[in-house]
């Protein structure tokens, strides 16, 4: 039995109680909290979550950081024993493994070659002309940090005026959980910020931000493929496949990447890493990406592409099954 993601945290212990004969695996796609932060939960809830997960035979995480944080939580909160790649608690041992997820390039590139994507790409290219594109595709969720990304782009235009009329920020923000007031307010904030940037900097021939609040997969693929720079600045992210998809779809795009994304483990050597809370630092990284010499772009992109396509889904799933 292989379960996926945080909403099934307590399932392994439930299965263990009912079917002790089962081999149970759980993979967590989100980042794991540090022990200090996790201890802010009521003790009963913190214990239930950790014990629930330790009902599994094998636990998987995208990043060594998230795996280490989980083990530290078990040791400090439950008093569990740290083993060599496992956690021992209540007479049982649970393996803790790292299984990073990559992109299978062939089906992604095949989908991007379809006519509906090509039509969006033609429209984007016509809008850009000879300008560079900073692109992003994200769900409208607080963790994705879209508002700070827009603020960094505004700072770029303010402090590096040479980029005015020479770059467009093409952003797609998928609507998310619009039945929740905070998410609706975030979507409104993002649209307001984009409007303010356009009001401040637009000319008769240039609109600096092209924001689409839509759920349109073909347009998303076309946007990522058109990017000279991909901005991926989540506050924290278990992996962030968009960083890898953008790399596969672009010819030689530069990746500006939050160091708090799991993808930074493998891609950080070749991306421009940023602190997701540092607006000025993000603007500086965007500038560096826009002016990067062609040879350096190509060198970095080669490394990014190798990292992005390592551990495609079939291999990633096989690793989890093998761990059981």
N, C-alpha and C positions, 0 to 999 in steps of 0.2 A: 504494500500500500504506500503510494507516494502522494503526499499532500503538498499544495503550493500556497504559500503566502501567509501573511500575518493574521488574517482573519480566522485561520485554522490553528492558532497557537495552542489552544488547550486540547485539540483533537487527539494528539498522540497518547496522552495519558488516558483519555476516555477509551480509546481503542485498546490500550494495554490492559485496562481493567476488564473489558468485555471479551477480548480475543488475545490472550497472552501468546498464542501461537503465531500471530502475524509478525512479519517484518515491516516496520513502519519507518518511513522517511518523511521529513518535512523540509521544504526549502523556503527561506524567507527572502523576498525580493526587496524589502525595504532596508534602510540602514538600521543598525542596532544602537541603542542608547548606551552611553557610558554608565558605569555603575553609580556614579554620583547623581546623575540625572534620573536613572531608573529608580533609585531609592526615594525619590520624591513621591512615588506612588504609595498609596496605603499598603502597609505590609502584607495584608491578606491578598490583595490583588497582585502585587509583585511576586509573591510566592506562587500563587496559582498559575501565573503566566510561565514562570521558569520551570516549575514542576511539570506543567502541561507539556512543554517542549521536550523535557528530559524523558518523557515517556517514549520518545522515538529511539530507534536504533541508530539513526544517522540524521544529522542536521546539516543543512547546506546554506551557505551565504555567498554573495557575489564577491566580497572583498575580505582579505585577511583582517582589515580593521574591524569589520562588523563581527567576524567570528571571534576575534580576541576580546572585543567588548562584551559579547555574550558570555564567554567563559569567565571573564572578570566579574560579571554580575552574579553568576552562579556561585563563584568562590566567596565573594564578599557578602552576598545577601542570604544565600542558602547554607553557606558553610560547606559547599561541595569541594571535592578534591580535583585539582587540575592534573590531568594525565598527559601523555605524549599524544596530542591530537584528540583527546577525549575528555569528558567530564564524568566523574564517578560520584554517584549520589544514591543514597537509600539502597545500597546493594546492587546497583546497576551501573553499566557504563554506556555512555552515549557518545558516538563519534561526532566530531565537529569538523566539517570539511568546507573547503572553498571551491566553488564551481562557477567561475566567471562565465558570463553568457556573451557570445559574439553574434555576428551577422553572417548569414549565408548569402554571399553576394549575387549568385546567379538568379534566384527568383526575384530579388529586389531590383536588380538591373533590368530584368525582363519586364517587370511591372512598370518600371519607369519609362520603358520604351513604347508603351501602349499609346494610342492616339489621344486619349483624354488627358494624359499627363503632358504629351507633346503640345497640345493646344494651350494648356496653362503655361508651359515653358515659353512658348512663342510670345504670349502676352506679357510675361515678365521681362523677356529680353527686349521687347519693343518699348516697354516702360523704362527700362534701365538705359537703353542706348549704350554709350561707352562708359557709363558710370560703374563703379564697383558696388557690390551688394554685401551687406551684413545681414545674415539670415538667422531666423530662429523659428522653431516649431515646438509648441508646448501646450499642455493643458493649462487652463486658467486656474491654477492652484497656488496657494501661498508658497509652497516649497520650491516651485519652479522659478520664483524670483524675477518675474517678468518686469515688474515695476522698476526694480533697481537696474535692470538691463536697459530700459528706456532712459532712465536718469543718467546712466553712464554714456549712452549715445548722445544725449543732450550736452553732457560735459565735454565729450569729444568735439562736438561742433563749436562749443564756446571756446575751448582752449587750443584747438587745432583748426583754425578757420580755413586752412588750405583744403580741408575735406568738404567744405560747403559746396554744394552743387556738383560734387564729384563722387558722392556715395549715397546710397539709399538703404535704409533699414527696412527689410521686408520681413514682417513678423506675422505668423499665424498663431492665434490663441484659441485653442479648442474650448468651447464652452464646457464647463464642468460643474456639476452639482448646483445647478441654478435654483434648485428648491431651497438652498441654504442661504440665508441673508448675507453672511460674510463673503461667500463666493460671488454673489451678485455684486456686492460692493467692490470686491477686487476687480471684477470685469469692468465696472464703471470707472474705477481708478485708472486702469490701464488705458481705456479709451480716452479718458481725460488727459492723461500724460501725453499720449500720441498727438492729440489735438493741440495741446500747448506747444509741443515741439514744432509742429507744422505751422502754427500761428506765428511763432517767433522767427522761423528761419526760411519759410517757403518763399520762392520767387515765382515769376510768371512761368518759368520753364522747369521748376524743380519742386517736388514735394518730398521732404526728407524721410518721412515715415509712411510706409504702406502697411497698414494693419488690417488683417482680416480676422474677425471673430467668427470663425466657421468651423464645422467639422467636415473637412473635405480632404480625403486622403490623396487623390490625384494632385490637387493643388499643393499639398504639403510636400509630396515627392518632387514636384517641379521647383518649388521654392528652395529646398535643400540642394538640389542639383545646380541651381543658379548661383549659389553662394561663393563669393570670394573669401568670405570669413563666416564661420558659424559660431554664434554666441550660445554657449550652454553654461548657465551660471546658477544652478540650483543651490539652495541653502544646504541641503543634504539630499543625496539620492543613492539608492541601493546600487544601481549601475548607471543608468541613463543610456538607453539604446539609441536615442536620437544623435548623440555624439558620434556613434559608430555608423549609423545610417547616413549621416551627412558626409562623413569621410568617404564611404563607398560611392555615394552618388555624385560627388563633386570631382572635378578633374585634378585640382591641386589646391583645394580650399584649406585655409588655415583655421585651426580650431582654438578658440578661446574658451577655456574649460575651468569650471570650479574645481578646486582641489578637494572639495567635500563630496564629489561624485565618485562612486565606485569605479567608474571608467578611468579616473585619473591614475589608478594603480598601474594600468598597462599603457595608457596613452600620454601620461604626464610628461614623459621624456621628450615627446615630439609636439605637444600642444603648448600653448601659452597659458600657464596656470594662474588663476586669480583667487583672491579671497572674495567670496560672493557678497560680503557686506561692504567691500571697499569700492565705492563708485568711481573715485578718481583713478584707482589702480586698474579697474576694468576699462575705463576710457583710455588709459595709457596702453593697455594691452591691445585694444582695438586699433589704436594708431599704429602700434608696432606691426600688427598683422597687415594692415592696409599698405604699408610702405615696405614690407619685407621683399627683399630681392628674389627673383624668380628661382635661382638655384637653391636658396634656402627654403623656399616654399616647397619645391620638389623634394628636397631631402626629408623635410618633416612629413610631407604627405606620404612618402613611401613607408616611413615608420608607423604613421597613424593607420595606414591601410593594413599593414601586417597585424597590428594589435586589434583592429576592428573585426577582422575576419577570423581570428583565432577562436576556437571553441564555438563553432556554429551550433544552432539549437539541437541537432541530432547528437552531436558529441556531448553537449552539455547535459542532455537527458540521460545519455548512456553512462556518464560519470556518476550520476545520482543513483541509477539502478545498480551499477557495479558496487557502489558504496554499501548497498544493502546485502 
